[in-house]
Amino acid sequence: MAAAEERQQKRQRIDPLPPQGQPGRPLAGLTVFVPKHGLPHGSSMCKLWSKSVPSLGGTVTQDEACPTLTHAIVPAAAAPPAGSTHGGGKGGSGGAVGGWASLPACLRPGAAGGPTGLAHVTQSWLTDSLRFQRRQPESDYRPPPEAPPAAAAAAAAAAAAATGLAAKGSRRGRDGYGSGGWSSDDGGSEGEEEEWGGGVKDAASLQRWLGPLWRDECLEMEKAELMLQGDYDEERCRRIGNEEVVQALRELKKYEEALNGATLTTPAGLKRDNHKSLAYAQAAAAVRTCAYKLRPPVVAGQLPYMAANIAAEVTDILQTGTCAKLQGFRNNEPVRDSKGFLRQDTAGAAVRREFCRLNGVGAKTARAWWDAGCRTFEDVEAAAARPQKPLKLTEHQRFSLKHRDHFLEGTTAEDVAEMAAALAVALESVSGQAGWQIELVGGSRRKRPVTTAAAAAAGTSAEPGHAAGQGADAATGEQGSDAAAAAGQAGGAGSSRAAAAGQATGGLAAGSCTTIGGSSFIAGILAGRHHDADFMISHPTYDWDEHFIGALRDEMVRRRRLVSPTVAGAMSSLQYGRTRDLESKLLQELTAAEGRHRGNLADDRLDHLLATFLTSKGRHRRIDIILATPLQLPFGLISWIGSTMFNRFLRRCMGHWGMHMNSHGLYRVRNGRICRVPDDAPPLHRKGHEYWPPGWDPNDSAGPDGGCNSAAVSGGGGSSAAQPAGEHTKAPQATAAAAAATAAGTAAASPPGSPPAAAAAAAAPPASPRGAGSRRRVRCQRDIFELLGLPWREPYQRDMP
């Protein structure tokens, strides 16, 4: 038996537990009494504590006669299950109401002959001491004083009523992440009610959290819509002083994803979100938009998604720059869960996270490599090359390992500019058409653009779409020519932001009107590299078929800009022809499961190419190319610019309102058929009624055009020159005089970041739609925000971690 335990500890790289009562441990010399009844899952909890508490030098017992008792756990009082009686039941809880009645009479305060100096604490004292690996102050965990019998009966009745209310509106997260304050979502069905700290929203905390973005209407919002009111500009957060906390929470999220992936599979085979990584992502988003500097201690419910365990970790981060869990992850040591128990499968988190950075390696493979004794990529190669029982690798993993220096160093601004130029040349060659629109998307686009002055010095516009300048003749078509135009114009070895921005226009034929949106963002990539580059392409008139994306890949392979799919292990994946049954699938899924929006709807069926790009210097880089029609482009840009967390809240908000938004458009079910909003039907308000925002009503006297100006439409982004830090733009005024007059009455009361159209839509009574759909079309991202009554946010203001 001892040999088996030794092998288990060696396999998991965990040091053996220290001997019981070892001096110097935080709980050394303490003996904790755990009652046999009244504690939820008391039998299981006692067994787990009996294994964990000795590691800190303490002892757990259920013997009230033990002479060395120092502490007694007093379970939280709760209402007994219907039809149950105190003292019966299963699992150690006995169906009891908990509280002081769970303790033996000899251990209650003032009992004759009881242990001297016995400290009465709640079970949270023990779980927190285990979680943080240090003894917590008992004064912070005192149970409520024992009440007289009559008062106890009244308290039990009140507890029963509160339990019933909470059961109706609460979705408590697993592993403690949904407890306290605004609880975290556990990946349940969209559309369920969400918990707001005891069922009451704290207006003062909300107002302080949002600062100048607050308006009274926020009290009517559920969490997803409320989060969309925030400003997630990284630079703004850094000025306030909270970015260090955001980065620590983001790091914890990345470790959790490296351990178990972004999604988990239930025993029934269903995909669910990794609730641990999701909890950290949501908390990080709440901290990033916080309008004031956080100071310790941070308490549960102070911010949205700030559960008790995360609040304690944030407090530690503010005080020391780290926390026990983060330090354990960084040191490849197993960490404890929110109840204080050791998570044996978390050993090697830092190494496994590094493995996951490689293309073709997920959480499952990273753990297999760790369990095989690999600690570096060199170890993996050696294990795969050994003659006996070699480590099995896929072709893709072998290719990634071979070129790992290229992939892991990240994609620079010069690389992205070179990709954009090569892509533009290939598009014009395959289609025979100029006028393509190429938009940089992904995390790179969420960086603040360079200032107008810097863009002018670079010879390019600071707007997201601009006409491409003259470059080398595209007719030559060889790698050397468009590489020289894209990379050789940097003017020497020292590559600056201005030079990188100017490269984005290289490689196009003289007089070409193909545009490269986001050149001002490309220059900003020099501040931080990304693991790949994503481009969304569109054309106002060219009608491509489903084979176009494959022809584009073949052309770029012929020009030696993409690695051929015939090379073993090289990434070259095509998605095409998947939009044909999109609306029928949406109708089927939106009308199923009691009409609730399920999280597994097909959100992105755009034609798509994932490939490996070859730079002029022979380096391998990841590239994603997405095709979108002009009708799909604004929605596709929001989806692919992100962030993932922002899109999650946006789509959840649409689900609560009875609509669904994906990369193709905005949809709802009306009269038993799927409708595209606003083309076929008006949007729905949060209260469930149809309405037309100002400027969108089909019966308005204004023409069909409105919202985005021509420059914004050409760029697809709906954004103009870079804004000053922290300034919130307003959506364009509707062109109709009636719409302007309607919005004027509420515009003055709107906070920064709230478009006048949104304020007018909220204040005006619901309008009955008189036509089938609006004559106005969604032409840019800003139009979508205006249509939904949401405050416009630039891409860098949507950067939820």
ZAGUZA-587501 format. One line per field, with one value per residue (C-alpha): residue number from 1; x, y, z. Coordinates in steps of 0.2 Angstrom, whole numbers, plus 5000, padded with zeros to 4 digits. Example, Ala and Ser with C-alpha at 12.3 -4.5 7.8 and 13.67 -1.06 7.14 Angstrom:
BEGIN
i	(1 2)
east	(5062 5068)
north	(4978 4995)
up	(5039 5036)
This chain:
BEGIN
i	(1 2 3 4 5 6 7 8 9 10 11 12 13 14 15 16 17 18 19 20 21 22 23 24 25 26 27 28 29 30 31 32 33 34 35 36 37 38 39 40 41 42 43 44 45 46 47 48 49 50 51 52 53 54 55 56 57 58 59 60 61 62 63 64 65 66 67 68 69 70 71 72 73 74 75 76 77 78 79 80 81 82 83 84 85 86 87 88 89 90 91 92 93 94 95 96 97 98 99 100 101 102 103 104 105 106 107 108 109 110 111 112 113 114 115 116 117 118 119 120 121 122 123 124 125 126 127 128 129 130 131 132 133 134 135 136 137 138 139 140 141 142 143 144 145 146 147 148 149 150 151 152 153 154 155 156 157 158 159 160 161 162 163 164 165 166 167 168 169 170 171 172 173 174 175 176 177 178 179 180 181 182 183 184 185 186 187 188 189 190 191 192 193 194 195 196 197 198 199 200 201 202 203 204 205 206 207 208 209 210 211 212 213 214 215 216 217 218 219 220 221 222 223 224 225 226 227 228 229 230 231 232 233 234 235 236 237 238 239 240 241 242 243 244 245 246 247 248 249 250 251 252 253 254 255 256 257 258 259 260 261 262 263 264 265 266 267 268 269 270 271 272 273 274 275 276 277 278 279 280 281 282 283 284 285 286 287 288 289 290 291 292 293 294 295 296 297 298 299 300 301 302 303 304 305 306 307 308 309 310 311 312 313 314 315 316 317 318 319 320 321 322 323 324 325 326 327 328 329 330 331 332 333 334 335 336 337 338 339 340 341 342 343 344 345 346 347 348 349 350 351 352 353 354 355 356 357 358 359 360 361 362 363 364 365 366 367 368 369 370 371 372 373 374 375 376 377 378 379 380 381 382 383 384 385 386 387 388 389 390 391 392 393 394 395 396 397 398 399 400 401 402 403 404 405 406 407 408 409 410 411 412 413 414 415 416 417 418 419 420 421 422 423 424 425 426 427 428 429 430 431 432 433 434 435 436 437 438 439 440 441 442 443 444 445 446 447 448 449 450 451 452 453 454 455 456 457 458 459 460 461 462 463 464 465 466 467 468 469 470 471 472 473 474 475 476 477 478 479 480 481 482 483 484 485 486 487 488 489 490 491 492 493 494 495 496 497 498 499 500 501 502 503 504 505 506 507 508 509 510 511 512 513 514 515 516 517 518 519 520 521 522 523 524 525 526 527 528 529 530 531 532 533 534 535 536 537 538 539 540 541 542 543 544 545 546 547 548 549 550 551 552 553 554 555 556 557 558 559 560 561 562 563 564 565 566 567 568 569 570 571 572 573 574 575 576 577 578 579 580 581 582 583 584 585 586 587 588 589 590 591 592 593 594 595 596 597 598 599 600 601 602 603 604 605 606 607 608 609 610 611 612 613 614 615 616 617 618 619 620 621 622 623 624 625 626 627 628 629 630 631 632 633 634 635 636 637 638 639 640 641 642 643 644 645 646 647 648 649 650 651 652 653 654 655 656 657 658 659 660 661 662 663 664 665 666 667 668 669 670 671 672 673 674 675 676 677 678 679 680 681 682 683 684 685 686 687 688 689 690 691 692 693 694 695 696 697 698 699 700 701 702 703 704 705 706 707 708 709 710 711 712 713 714 715 716 717 718 719 720 721 722 723 724 725 726 727 728 729 730 731 732 733 734 735 736 737 738 739 740 741 742 743 744 745 746 747 748 749 750 751 752 753 754 755 756 757 758 759 760 761 762 763 764 765 766 767 768 769 770 771 772 773 774 775 776 777 778 779 780 781 782 783 784 785 786 787 788 789 790 791 792 793 794 795 796 797 798 799 800 801)
east	(5000 5014 5023 5007 5005 5023 5021 5005 5015 5029 5018 5010 5026 5018 5028 5021 5010 5020 5017 5003 5005 5022 5028 5027 5012 4998 4986 4999 4991 4973 4959 4943 4927 4915 4897 4889 4873 4868 4883 4878 4887 4895 4901 4911 4917 4924 4933 4941 4946 4953 4965 4969 4970 4985 4995 4994 4997 4980 4967 4949 4938 4919 4922 4915 4924 4941 4951 4962 4947 4952 4938 4920 4912 4895 4885 4876 4857 4846 4828 4825 4819 4800 4793 4810 4813 4829 4841 4836 4843 4858 4875 4879 4868 4853 4841 4844 4843 4861 4866 4869 4857 4870 4882 4882 4876 4893 4901 4889 4894 4892 4890 4896 4912 4915 4932 4941 4944 4934 4933 4916 4918 4909 4915 4921 4935 4942 4940 4948 4963 4965 4963 4976 4987 4987 4977 4962 4957 4943 4935 4930 4921 4910 4893 4878 4874 4862 4844 4830 4818 4805 4817 4825 4808 4805 4823 4820 4804 4812 4827 4814 4806 4823 4828 4812 4815 4834 4829 4818 4831 4848 4860 4874 4890 4900 4915 4910 4912 4894 4892 4892 4887 4884 4886 4895 4886 4889 4886 4867 4854 4853 4838 4837 4836 4852 4856 4860 4866 4851 4839 4843 4854 4865 4863 4877 4889 4884 4885 4902 4908 4902 4906 4902 4894 4880 4862 4846 4841 4855 4845 4833 4847 4852 4870 4874 4867 4875 4892 4890 4889 4907 4923 4936 4951 4967 4975 4961 4962 4980 4978 4965 4978 4968 4977 4989 4974 4967 4983 4984 4966 4969 4984 4973 4961 4974 4981 4963 4961 4978 4973 4955 4952 4940 4925 4922 4912 4898 4895 4881 4893 4887 4899 4899 4910 4925 4917 4933 4942 4925 4924 4941 4937 4921 4929 4944 4931 4922 4939 4945 4930 4929 4929 4939 4955 4952 4960 4961 4951 4939 4923 4911 4898 4908 4909 4899 4905 4916 4912 4920 4934 4939 4938 4950 4962 4960 4964 4980 4985 4983 4993 5007 5006 5001 4990 4993 4984 4993 5010 5006 5002 5018 5028 5020 5013 4995 4983 4968 4950 4938 4934 4952 4955 4970 4967 4978 4977 4983 5002 5012 5001 5015 5023 5006 5001 5018 5014 4997 5004 5010 4998 4989 4992 4977 4974 4972 4989 4998 4993 4998 5015 5017 5012 5025 5038 5041 5045 5051 5048 5065 5059 5044 5055 5067 5052 5045 5062 5065 5066 5054 5037 5039 5028 5014 5013 5002 5009 5003 5012 5028 5027 5023 5038 5050 5045 5041 5054 5044 5027 5031 5040 5023 5018 5025 5018 5030 5023 5005 5008 5017 5002 4990 4999 5001 4983 4978 4988 4981 4963 4965 4974 4960 4945 4951 4943 4950 4941 4943 4941 4953 4950 4962 4952 4956 4966 4977 4962 4958 4974 4973 4977 4991 4988 4983 5000 5010 4999 5003 5021 5019 5010 4994 4977 4972 4955 4951 4949 4959 4964 4980 4995 5006 5018 5027 5019 5007 5009 5026 5017 5033 5037 5052 5042 5027 5039 5050 5035 5028 5044 5058 5050 5054 5070 5083 5086 5077 5058 5047 5029 5027 5037 5026 5010 5016 5020 5002 4999 5013 5011 4996 4995 4996 4978 4971 4956 4958 4958 4967 4957 4966 4983 4984 4981 4994 5007 5002 5006 5024 5019 5015 5015 5001 5001 4993 4985 4966 4959 4941 4939 4924 4919 4905 4900 4910 4899 4911 4905 4910 4926 4933 4942 4950 4956 4963 4973 4980 4985 4994 5003 5008 5016 5025 5016 5007 5014 5006 4993 5003 5017 5015 5008 5006 4990 4979 4960 4946 4928 4915 4897 4890 4878 4865 4855 4859 4842 4833 4845 4843 4824 4825 4836 4828 4811 4817 4820 4806 4812 4828 4843 4855 4874 4877 4870 4880 4888 4901 4898 4908 4920 4936 4954 4967 4984 5003 5010 5028 5037 5050 5063 5057 5048 5031 5016 4998 4985 4966 4957 4938 4926 4910 4898 4893 4877 4887 4902 4897 4892 4907 4918 4910 4912 4930 4937 4930 4934 4927 4920 4912 4904 4898 4889 4882 4875 4868 4860 4852 4846 4838 4829 4822 4835 4851 4866 4880 4894 4880 4867 4854 4839 4823 4807 4791 4775 4784 4798 4815 4817 4833 4833 4830 4827 4812 4807 4810 4821 4815 4817 4823 4805 4800 4790 4795 4801 4809 4824 4824 4829 4825 4806 4801 4787 4799 4800 4819 4827 4835 4852 4858 4870 4887 4895 4903 4921 4914 4905 4921 4931 4917 4921 4910 4924 4933 4950 4957 4949 4957 4960 4944 4933 4916 4909 4890 4881 4877 4861 4847 4845 4827 4821 4808 4821 4833 4818 4814 4832 4835 4824 4834 4852 4856 4852 4862 4879 4895 4895 4876 4870 4856 4846 4848 4841 4827 4822 4822 4812 4799 4784 4785 4781 4770 4779 4768 4780 4788 4806 4816 4821 4838 4852 4865 4881 4894 4897 4890 4873 4872 4875 4862 4849 4850 4851 4868 4882 4895 4912 4927 4936 4949 4935 4928 4944 4937 4951)
north	(5000 5012 5008 5012 5029 5033 5029 5040 5054 5052 5052 5068 5076 5081 5081 5070 5078 5083 5073 5078 5092 5097 5113 5129 5124 5137 5126 5117 5112 5115 5102 5106 5098 5095 5091 5075 5084 5100 5102 5100 5085 5083 5066 5069 5086 5078 5065 5078 5089 5074 5072 5091 5099 5088 5096 5112 5104 5103 5089 5086 5076 5072 5066 5080 5072 5075 5084 5094 5103 5121 5125 5120 5122 5129 5126 5140 5139 5134 5129 5110 5101 5099 5085 5081 5081 5086 5072 5060 5060 5054 5060 5067 5082 5074 5085 5097 5116 5118 5132 5130 5116 5105 5106 5094 5103 5102 5112 5126 5143 5143 5124 5117 5106 5112 5114 5130 5143 5134 5145 5144 5147 5144 5131 5145 5148 5131 5131 5148 5143 5128 5138 5152 5140 5151 5153 5165 5177 5168 5185 5186 5170 5171 5162 5173 5172 5158 5164 5160 5145 5157 5168 5153 5147 5164 5164 5147 5152 5168 5157 5145 5160 5167 5150 5149 5166 5162 5146 5155 5168 5160 5150 5146 5142 5126 5125 5141 5153 5158 5162 5180 5196 5195 5176 5169 5160 5141 5139 5135 5139 5157 5166 5160 5173 5178 5182 5199 5197 5192 5198 5216 5227 5238 5255 5263 5250 5249 5268 5269 5254 5262 5280 5292 5278 5276 5280 5276 5264 5252 5247 5238 5229 5211 5207 5204 5221 5230 5223 5231 5248 5247 5254 5240 5251 5244 5260 5268 5254 5256 5275 5271 5259 5242 5234 5224 5215 5212 5204 5193 5187 5184 5174 5163 5161 5155 5142 5135 5134 5125 5113 5108 5118 5132 5119 5104 5088 5082 5063 5065 5071 5089 5103 5116 5131 5129 5138 5141 5150 5159 5165 5173 5181 5188 5195 5202 5211 5219 5225 5233 5244 5249 5268 5269 5261 5245 5245 5230 5223 5219 5210 5199 5208 5224 5222 5211 5193 5196 5180 5178 5167 5179 5194 5186 5183 5200 5207 5197 5203 5221 5218 5207 5207 5189 5176 5158 5150 5160 5157 5138 5138 5147 5135 5120 5115 5108 5121 5121 5123 5136 5124 5122 5104 5100 5098 5084 5087 5104 5100 5107 5121 5133 5119 5113 5131 5133 5117 5124 5138 5127 5124 5107 5105 5106 5103 5085 5083 5095 5084 5068 5076 5081 5064 5057 5066 5080 5097 5106 5104 5096 5083 5080 5077 5066 5055 5054 5048 5035 5017 5009 5015 5032 5047 5047 5064 5069 5076 5093 5092 5086 5101 5113 5107 5108 5126 5131 5145 5153 5151 5155 5171 5179 5190 5207 5222 5219 5202 5208 5221 5209 5197 5211 5216 5198 5194 5210 5204 5187 5193 5204 5190 5177 5188 5199 5213 5228 5236 5222 5227 5219 5222 5217 5208 5198 5204 5215 5226 5230 5239 5258 5265 5276 5295 5305 5313 5297 5290 5305 5303 5285 5291 5282 5287 5284 5278 5260 5260 5270 5269 5259 5268 5264 5250 5237 5230 5216 5208 5200 5190 5183 5182 5194 5208 5209 5205 5219 5231 5225 5222 5231 5249 5249 5259 5249 5237 5248 5245 5258 5260 5272 5261 5246 5256 5261 5243 5238 5247 5239 5226 5233 5239 5257 5265 5250 5254 5239 5245 5238 5243 5244 5250 5262 5246 5236 5249 5247 5228 5233 5236 5218 5202 5191 5172 5175 5187 5187 5196 5198 5202 5208 5215 5227 5219 5203 5188 5173 5155 5142 5137 5155 5152 5137 5146 5160 5147 5139 5156 5161 5144 5146 5163 5154 5164 5150 5133 5120 5108 5094 5097 5084 5093 5110 5119 5121 5120 5126 5130 5134 5131 5130 5145 5137 5129 5143 5150 5134 5128 5144 5142 5124 5128 5145 5137 5121 5119 5130 5144 5147 5152 5138 5141 5129 5138 5139 5156 5157 5148 5161 5154 5153 5148 5143 5142 5144 5160 5161 5178 5186 5180 5162 5163 5153 5162 5158 5167 5166 5173 5175 5180 5190 5198 5216 5211 5200 5212 5223 5208 5198 5212 5213 5194 5193 5209 5203 5201 5184 5189 5205 5194 5182 5196 5204 5187 5183 5200 5196 5180 5188 5200 5186 5188 5179 5188 5179 5183 5183 5195 5198 5186 5183 5172 5181 5172 5155 5160 5166 5185 5195 5211 5225 5219 5209 5214 5227 5223 5218 5228 5221 5221 5210 5222 5227 5245 5255 5266 5284 5284 5265 5266 5261 5274 5288 5302 5300 5290 5272 5279 5285 5282 5278 5291 5285 5284 5274 5262 5260 5255 5244 5249 5264 5273 5289 5295 5289 5297 5304 5292 5289 5299 5290 5293 5295 5286 5297 5307 5300 5310 5312 5328 5319 5307 5321 5330 5314 5311 5329 5328 5314 5317 5330 5317 5303 5299 5299 5284 5283 5287 5299 5286 5274 5286 5291 5273 5270 5285 5284 5272 5256 5260 5248 5243 5248 5240 5223 5229 5245 5253 5257 5244 5240 5246 5247 5241 5258 5255 5238 5247 5261 5248 5239 5255 5251 5263 5263 5257 5257 5241 5245 5249 5231 5223 5212 5200)
up	(5000 5004 4988 4978 4987 4983 4965 4964 4972 4961 4945 4950 4955 4972 4988 5002 5015 5031 5047 5057 5070 5063 5071 5061 5051 5052 5061 5072 5088 5083 5085 5075 5080 5065 5070 5063 5058 5051 5039 5020 5014 5031 5030 5014 5020 5036 5026 5015 5029 5038 5024 5021 5038 5044 5030 5040 5056 5063 5067 5063 5075 5077 5096 5107 5122 5114 5127 5115 5106 5101 5088 5084 5067 5068 5052 5044 5048 5034 5031 5033 5017 5016 5026 5035 5053 5063 5065 5051 5033 5024 5021 5038 5036 5044 5036 5051 5050 5056 5067 5086 5087 5077 5091 5106 5122 5130 5116 5116 5124 5143 5144 5161 5159 5141 5134 5140 5127 5113 5098 5088 5070 5053 5041 5030 5042 5039 5020 5019 5030 5018 5002 5007 5017 5032 5048 5046 5060 5070 5073 5055 5055 5071 5069 5073 5092 5098 5097 5110 5104 5098 5088 5081 5074 5066 5059 5051 5043 5036 5030 5021 5012 5007 5001 4990 4982 4979 4971 4958 4952 4956 4945 4958 4950 4954 4965 4974 4959 4959 4977 4984 4976 4957 4954 4939 4926 4925 4907 4909 4897 4890 4895 4913 4927 4935 4953 4959 4977 4987 4973 4976 4965 4975 4965 4974 4970 4952 4950 4958 4947 4930 4935 4921 4911 4924 4920 4930 4916 4921 4936 4924 4915 4918 4919 4901 4895 4910 4905 4888 4896 4901 4893 4892 4886 4893 4893 4903 4916 4917 4921 4934 4942 4940 4925 4936 4944 4927 4920 4936 4933 4915 4919 4931 4917 4905 4917 4920 4901 4899 4912 4906 4890 4887 4887 4897 4892 4904 4907 4895 4882 4882 4880 4894 4897 4909 4924 4932 4918 4914 4931 4930 4913 4919 4935 4924 4913 4928 4935 4918 4917 4935 4936 4952 4959 4969 4986 4999 5005 4990 4996 4987 4977 4976 4957 4946 4945 4961 4971 4988 4983 4969 4980 4992 4978 4971 4989 4990 4972 4978 4993 4987 4968 4968 4977 4983 4968 4955 4963 4963 4945 4941 4951 4943 4960 4963 4969 4980 4975 4983 4997 5001 4994 4984 4965 4961 4942 4942 4944 4930 4925 4919 4908 4901 4897 4887 4878 4873 4865 4851 4836 4837 4856 4868 4886 4884 4874 4886 4901 4892 4889 4907 4913 4902 4911 4898 4904 4888 4870 4869 4881 4869 4854 4864 4870 4852 4845 4858 4851 4864 4868 4859 4863 4849 4839 4825 4809 4814 4830 4822 4810 4824 4835 4820 4817 4835 4836 4821 4829 4847 4843 4838 4823 4821 4813 4798 4796 4796 4784 4772 4774 4770 4754 4748 4751 4741 4726 4727 4728 4713 4703 4707 4704 4691 4701 4711 4725 4738 4756 4768 4786 4800 4814 4830 4845 4834 4830 4848 4851 4851 4833 4831 4832 4817 4818 4818 4804 4794 4796 4790 4775 4778 4785 4804 4798 4797 4778 4766 4748 4745 4738 4724 4725 4715 4699 4704 4687 4692 4705 4713 4731 4729 4721 4733 4748 4743 4742 4759 4769 4759 4761 4780 4775 4783 4797 4810 4808 4816 4818 4804 4792 4797 4794 4777 4772 4772 4755 4746 4733 4724 4706 4703 4704 4713 4724 4735 4753 4769 4784 4800 4795 4809 4820 4811 4817 4835 4834 4838 4856 4858 4847 4843 4839 4822 4810 4805 4790 4784 4766 4756 4739 4736 4719 4715 4718 4723 4724 4737 4728 4728 4745 4739 4723 4734 4744 4728 4721 4737 4738 4719 4724 4739 4752 4760 4764 4753 4760 4753 4766 4780 4795 4788 4794 4779 4783 4773 4778 4764 4758 4776 4774 4763 4778 4791 4793 4794 4807 4817 4816 4822 4837 4842 4843 4852 4871 4876 4865 4875 4866 4868 4867 4853 4839 4823 4826 4812 4795 4784 4771 4780 4777 4791 4784 4787 4779 4774 4776 4765 4778 4778 4794 4797 4804 4807 4796 4796 4781 4782 4767 4771 4759 4762 4771 4783 4785 4799 4810 4805 4810 4827 4829 4823 4831 4848 4861 4864 4881 4874 4860 4874 4883 4867 4861 4878 4879 4862 4869 4884 4872 4861 4846 4840 4834 4825 4812 4798 4805 4818 4819 4828 4826 4820 4816 4815 4803 4805 4801 4798 4809 4803 4785 4788 4806 4820 4834 4851 4867 4884 4889 4875 4864 4846 4842 4829 4835 4828 4810 4807 4806 4788 4788 4792 4779 4778 4764 4767 4770 4787 4801 4794 4782 4766 4774 4788 4776 4765 4780 4787 4804 4807 4816 4812 4818 4834 4849 4864 4878 4888 4877 4873 4856 4852 4838 4823 4823 4812 4796 4798 4807 4817 4823 4828 4838 4847 4852 4857 4873 4881 4874 4887 4901 4893 4901 4891 4879 4878 4860 4859 4849 4863 4876 4865 4862 4881 4885 4871 4872 4861 4843 4834 4818 4803 4789 4787 4788 4788 4772 4780 4780 4792 4784 4798 4816 4823 4815 4824 4841 4836 4831 4848 4858 4865 4868 4853 4858 4848 4846 4859 4871 4868 4874 4888 4894)
